[in-house]
Each structure stands twice: as structure tokens, then as C-alpha cells.
Amino acid sequence: MKIIFMGTPDFAEASLAALIGSEHEILAVVTQPDKPKGRKGELTPSPVKILALENNLTVHQPVKVREPEFVEMLKAYNPDVIVVVAFGQIIPESILNIPKYGCVNIHGSLLPKYRGAAPIQWAVLDGEKETGITSMLMDKGLDTGDMLLKKVIPIAEDETSGSLFEKMMALGADTLLETLKGLEKGEIEPEKQGESPTNYAKMLTKSMGLIDFTKSAYELDCFVRGMNPWPSAYTVFEGKTLKIWKAKVLEEAGKAGSIARVNKDSFVVYCGRDALEVLEVQLEGKKRMSAGDFLKGTHLETGQEFGGEFGSK
């Protein structure tokens, strides 16, 4: 197949790498414009752009893909299919209608669940037992197009958004190649989506990481893992942000937000239901460390509450 690839972050990079190693012909790669990063604000190319240039592929970086000049340029390529993976802009109908086989999107959930920008994170946050990849034909809606293939993956009890992300990248790349093969051979029958049983998987923000200890320990265990690696689950200790990177649920009851006890290598916080044993933390200005190392330089007492010096921002 003759393909135009549209994608931007590392999740899309894995799919592009799979296409590069396949029999398909990549006509061009479309990615977001370079963005300033770091304190110096240096313009930084996307992972997809870096990979494309390393493989001598033509790269386009339109500010807006809906501009008529850009649409006409895509038409001139006469692609069989346009592959879209985490591109970062809404694709207009003027582009959706260009290729023979349509625009194929790789989405990080089992549609119609978790339509939206952060499906991997929300699957962990909501305590799902499994998730997966769906390939679909794009339409003018947001993640509402006809489904092509679905691949399921279990979510481990200690899964973080970061660890699941890595698994889903590889699964997405494999699903893409299988989808293209099936489309070309006419072996895939598109399936309509129903109504989504879950809320829209909106993008996470830094403020969403603040821990509410009135929630159950089970919810907060999912929260800690779902917010890892970004924006991270945090509270405030002595005026500084204290990130909680790893914890586990204990069946104990007490006043929500208070310290149940301090162990040698952990400390336990009561939640709205049950308790959370904190195993790994990071205090503002410090490196990530075990709770045991944190406690060596910190004085915590049983009964102490998350409030005042433990207050939220």
C-alpha cells in the first residue's frame, strides 16, 4: 500500500517504525510543528519527525491540516490509505475522503470505551481489568468511526499508565500492520460503534494529581498507578509537594487522611474506606525514593493528619 502517516508522540513512533520495516511504501510523514521545550525554550522535533528523518522520509509540519493548500498537496500524493496515530489535530472531511481505503486510526482503548485523548490512563484510573487497541476508519466525529480490528490486553494489578503505555505502543503497531493487510485483501468487515459506556477520556492536567484521602484505598491505588508517570499523585508535606509513586491497599479502618502507623519501610494512611500503605515517594527537590529512605529524614507520628502541614495546595 502507498501510505501517508500522520502522528506525533512516541506512541505513534512505534507504528511508524513498524511501517518502515514492512513492505508498504511511505509517501510522506505528517507531524506537529516543532515545539519549545526546557528552560531555554529550544524548538524540539517530535519523536515521529526524528524517526522519519533518520529514515530519509519526506516530512510535513502544517500548523493547520485543514488549510486548502495542504489538503491539495495530500491529494497530489494519491495515497491508498492515510494512517493516523495520536496526531494531535482534528482531521477534516476534506482529508478523510482522499484515500481509497480511508483514514485508519489506531486508538488506545476497546472502543466505544474511552473515546478521547487519554484512554490508557483512564483505563488504569477506573480500575479496568483489561483494555486494548482498536483500529478504525475515521469519520468526522471524535473516535466514533467504524471499527476494524480489536486486540485485548490485560491490566496487571500493579500496572501503571507508564507500563501499560509501553505494552500498548507495541500492540498498536502490530494491530496496524494486521489491519492494513486485512483491508488490502478485503478480509475485514467494518463494524459500527454503539454508545460509549464510559466518560470521555479527557487529557490529564497537573492539578488532577492531588490526592483526596476521603476516597477508598482501592480508588487511590488506581489513582496512584493511573497518574504515574504524569502528572503523578501528590499531597503536600511541610509546604512541599510529596509525590506518592507506589502504594498498596490494606483492609484497615480509621479516620480518613490520618497516619495509621509508621513502619520501618513504609507508612500507612487511612482512607475513606480501608487504608493505603505508602511504599515509594518523592519529596519536592529530592529524587524518587523508597518510603523507608524518606522516613529516615522525616518525623511522622501515628494519628498525624493530612491537613495543615499536610494540607493541599
Solvent accessible surface area in square Angstrom, and as a share of the most:
residue,aa,sasa,rsa
1,M,28,0.13
2,K,97,0.41
3,I,0,0.00
4,I,0,0.00
5,F,0,0.00
6,M,0,0.00
7,G,0,0.00
8,T,24,0.14
9,P,46,0.29
10,D,64,0.33
11,F,18,0.07
12,A,0,0.00
13,E,55,0.25
14,A,26,0.20
15,S,1,0.01
16,L,0,0.00
17,A,48,0.37
18,A,23,0.17
19,L,1,0.00
20,I,56,0.28
21,G,71,0.68
22,S,30,0.20
23,E,145,0.65
24,H,18,0.08
25,E,91,0.41
26,I,22,0.11
27,L,34,0.17
28,A,0,0.00
29,V,0,0.00
30,V,0,0.00
31,T,0,0.00
32,Q,24,0.11
33,P,44,0.28
34,D,44,0.23
35,K,112,0.48
36,P,88,0.55
37,K,127,0.54
38,G,69,0.67
39,R,253,0.92
40,K,175,0.74
41,G,33,0.32
42,E,110,0.49
43,L,125,0.62
44,T,47,0.27
45,P,44,0.28
46,S,13,0.09
47,P,45,0.28
48,V,0,0.00
49,K,30,0.13
50,I,77,0.39
51,L,25,0.13
52,A,0,0.00
53,L,96,0.48
54,E,122,0.55
55,N,58,0.30
56,N,141,0.72
57,L,34,0.17
58,T,70,0.41
59,V,32,0.18
60,H,37,0.17
61,Q,54,0.24
62,P,18,0.11
63,V,117,0.67
64,K,117,0.50
65,V,2,0.01
66,R,131,0.48
67,E,78,0.35
68,P,89,0.56
69,E,129,0.58
70,F,18,0.08
71,V,8,0.05
72,E,99,0.44
73,M,62,0.28
74,L,0,0.00
75,K,96,0.41
76,A,89,0.69
77,Y,60,0.23
78,N,118,0.61
79,P,4,0.03
80,D,37,0.19
81,V,0,0.00
82,I,0,0.00
83,V,0,0.00
84,V,6,0.03
85,V,0,0.00
86,A,45,0.35
87,F,5,0.02
88,G,63,0.61
89,Q,42,0.19
90,I,111,0.56
91,I,8,0.04
92,P,12,0.08
93,E,92,0.41
94,S,52,0.33
95,I,0,0.00
96,L,16,0.08
97,N,116,0.59
98,I,34,0.17
99,P,11,0.07
100,K,154,0.65
101,Y,55,0.21
102,G,17,0.16
103,C,2,0.01
104,V,0,0.00
105,N,14,0.07
106,I,5,0.02
107,H,12,0.06
108,G,5,0.05
109,S,0,0.00
110,L,28,0.14
111,L,0,0.00
112,P,27,0.17
113,K,65,0.28
114,Y,8,0.03
115,R,40,0.15
116,G,10,0.09
117,A,56,0.43
118,A,2,0.01
119,P,13,0.08
120,I,9,0.04
121,Q,44,0.19
122,W,53,0.19
123,A,0,0.00
124,V,1,0.01
125,L,24,0.12
126,D,80,0.41
127,G,14,0.13
128,E,39,0.17
129,K,146,0.62
130,E,90,0.40
131,T,5,0.03
132,G,0,0.00
133,I,0,0.00
134,T,0,0.00
135,S,0,0.00
136,M,3,0.01
137,L,44,0.22
138,M,43,0.19
139,D,60,0.31
140,K,157,0.66
141,G,33,0.32
142,L,97,0.48
143,D,27,0.14
144,T,50,0.29
145,G,1,0.01
146,D,34,0.18
147,M,10,0.04
148,L,15,0.07
149,L,39,0.19
150,K,88,0.37
151,K,61,0.26
152,V,88,0.51
153,I,25,0.13
154,P,97,0.61
155,I,19,0.10
156,A,44,0.34
157,E,162,0.73
158,D,108,0.56
159,E,5,0.02
160,T,28,0.16
161,S,5,0.03
162,G,22,0.21
163,S,46,0.30
164,L,0,0.00
165,F,51,0.21
166,E,104,0.47
167,K,89,0.38
168,M,0,0.00
169,M,29,0.13
170,A,59,0.46
171,L,37,0.18
172,G,1,0.01
173,A,9,0.07
174,D,92,0.48
175,T,0,0.00
176,L,0,0.00
177,L,54,0.27
178,E,80,0.36
179,T,0,0.00
180,L,0,0.00
181,K,115,0.49
182,G,7,0.06
183,L,21,0.11
184,E,89,0.40
185,K,125,0.53
186,G,66,0.63
187,E,125,0.56
188,I,28,0.14
189,E,151,0.68
190,P,51,0.32
191,E,104,0.47
192,K,154,0.65
193,Q,30,0.13
194,G,46,0.44
195,E,160,0.72
196,S,36,0.23
197,P,94,0.59
198,T,32,0.18
199,N,135,0.69
200,Y,117,0.44
201,A,1,0.01
202,K,110,0.47
203,M,119,0.53
204,L,8,0.04
205,T,67,0.39
206,K,130,0.55
207,S,85,0.55
208,M,50,0.22
209,G,0,0.00
210,L,63,0.31
211,I,14,0.07
212,D,64,0.33
213,F,15,0.06
214,T,96,0.56
215,K,92,0.39
216,S,23,0.15
217,A,0,0.00
218,Y,110,0.42
219,E,88,0.39
220,L,2,0.01
221,D,20,0.10
222,C,2,0.01
223,F,30,0.12
224,V,2,0.01
225,R,32,0.12
226,G,0,0.00
227,M,3,0.01
228,N,13,0.07
229,P,82,0.51
230,W,144,0.50
231,P,7,0.05
232,S,1,0.01
233,A,1,0.01
234,Y,13,0.05
235,T,6,0.03
236,V,15,0.08
237,F,7,0.03
238,E,109,0.49
239,G,67,0.65
240,K,97,0.41
241,T,19,0.11
242,L,2,0.01
243,K,62,0.26
244,I,1,0.01
245,W,22,0.08
246,K,109,0.46
247,A,14,0.11
248,K,98,0.42
249,V,55,0.32
250,L,37,0.18
251,E,158,0.71
252,E,50,0.22
253,A,93,0.72
254,G,39,0.37
255,K,131,0.55
256,A,39,0.30
257,G,6,0.06
258,S,8,0.05
259,I,1,0.01
260,A,12,0.09
261,R,90,0.33
262,V,56,0.32
263,N,52,0.27
264,K,177,0.75
265,D,91,0.47
266,S,5,0.03
267,F,1,0.01
268,V,0,0.00
269,V,0,0.00
270,Y,44,0.17
271,C,3,0.02
272,G,46,0.44
273,R,177,0.65
274,D,40,0.21
275,A,0,0.00
276,L,0,0.00
277,E,22,0.10
278,V,0,0.00
279,L,51,0.25
280,E,42,0.19
281,V,0,0.00
282,Q,45,0.20
283,L,26,0.13
284,E,94,0.42
285,G,84,0.80
286,K,114,0.49
287,K,172,0.73
288,R,113,0.41
289,M,50,0.22
290,S,52,0.34
291,A,0,0.00
292,G,6,0.06
293,D,72,0.37
294,F,9,0.04
295,L,22,0.11
296,K,169,0.72
297,G,76,0.73
298,T,27,0.16
299,H,137,0.61
300,L,15,0.07
301,E,92,0.41
302,T,94,0.55
303,G,48,0.46
304,Q,42,0.19
305,E,73,0.33
306,F,32,0.13
307,G,40,0.38
308,G,73,0.70
309,E,79,0.35
310,F,4,0.02
311,G,18,0.17
312,S,74,0.48
313,K,154,0.65
